[in-house]
Amino acid sequence: MTDREPATRRSTAIGEAKAGERIVRRHLDRLVEARHQLGPRAVEARLLLDGSSFDQGLVVEGADRDDVEIVGLERLDHGH
């Protein structure tokens, strides 16, 4: 365990998981806002979206961004 205070710890990832709901741009926007609200300690945090159904535009955008990871059920089940 670290002895650093919670407010000084760095956030490395922020995520959202949805079962039975299509993940769309607004889900990513919420994660971007959460990272912004966390301030300097989260500036490099990766944004993780986990689910069974994704908007195709979001998948394309996620593939173009280094800070976004789209994790579908196949990857969760098989680790790919």
N, C-alpha and C positions, 0 to 999 in steps of 0.2 A: 504494500500500500504506500501511497505517496503521502507526505506530510504537508503538501501544498493545500492551501485553502481552495474550496470549490471555485471561487471567483477567479482564481489565477490559472486554473487548469485549461488546457487547450482542447477544443472540440475538433475531432478529426472527421466526423461524419454526422449527418443529420438525415433521417429517413422517414418515409411514410409507407405503410403497407395497407393494402386494401384487398379484401376478398369479396368478390361479387360486385365490384364497382369498377367501371372503366376509368383508368387513370388518364387524365387530360392535363392540359397546360396549367390550369389553375392549381393543381397539386404541386407542380414544380414551382410555380410562383409563390406558393405558401412557404415552401422550403427556402427559397431565395430570401424571402422576407424574414424568416426565422433566423437564418444565418446573419442577416444584416442586424437584427435586433440583438444578437449575441455579441456583436461588436468584434474588436480585434482578436479575441481568443478563438473566433470561428471563421476568420477570413479565408482560410484555406480548407475548410471542411468540405468533403465531398457530399453531394446530394444523392441519396439513394431512394429509388422508387421501386417498390416491390408489389407485384400483383399478378393477376391472371389475364388482364385485358388492358391494352394500351392504345391510345390514339396514335395513328401512324405518324402524324406530324411530330408528335412528342418523341417517338422512337428515333426519327431522323435527326431531330435537334439534339437528343441525348448522345447520339453517335458522333456528332460534331463537337461536343463539349467535353473538355477534360475533367470537369468538376461534377459531371452527372453520370450516374450508373443506373441503368434500367435492368431490373432483375425479374425475369418472368418465372412462371412455375417450373418450366423445364429446367432452368438453371438451378432453382431451389431443390428440385427432385434429383437432378443428376450432377450438379456441380459444374456445369459448362458455362 
